[in-house]
């Protein structure tokens, strides 16, 4: 469960799929977005998880395509989740870019923009059998999904 050091082109592809829409978002933030009032503990979890997950994605060759086995379905699941994440961003960029658009679900997946990439990297960690990646993603999920949940809850409170 430790992993084998080496370059992961799949991990780097996933990071590109993650970062490109986020970079575009910096100039297309939702109206009224401030990013204020984020819980410092959740931020610590998010940042720590981001570092571990991003480093693992690049430095473990276990994430690269291997000969097909039943275990390969984890990679398929990870890729499908990343494609759904890209679709979530497409919907966001096509919307009016309001706060409700940024924190909305994708079908039955709550907080799609936060949940989908976390699930994708979790599946990637399982596919590669890299325990530190799985741990990093779990830490990331507490912070990232927690922050998005907090903002969504505040938005719902303002509407009522």
Steps between C-alpha positions, in 0.01 A plus 500: 500500500802731492532533122786502253677826433499619141326751277124459465363639176148404613542689827628804311208479257258495794673802654472688170130411481470637852708816462399636160135571589609636839738741327220610268278544804733763649374747240143366502412479866133498598335831569526572871782251565748616763653182644480664842401327821662167416565280798877494568497134600322405178751713307785315668349166403437621145850638444672201660292259296567695180876478553501128575255415220674714237847369585383139505319540168828591330762287673344152509513305176232267637233732357611445141309262275579137579393180323122458537368324811179534699692760706515722189135592555623732777692698238194505275290628791760766579506617140119508473485709819756744357300529176190572709704764684587665170131490407414662835739784412349529151156544659640757741671704225182491290287617793445852628790427740307568815591350838216249462661379176838453665369293790243292314489127464550297188196276480511296824857600587488779760740792462626362170793738470643382831385139512583375149877565500537363852321179397708479182831527684376253762427246224840576346663429837319168524594413141867569572480337843681800649394537861655844551295630205181358650585657836579834331168493315309424820667799669428713192136393497443613858627849419388549141151356525464648849577851376261466206232360730550791739460754218197320359340497845563877534347556156192299592472696827513833311222388263267415791 
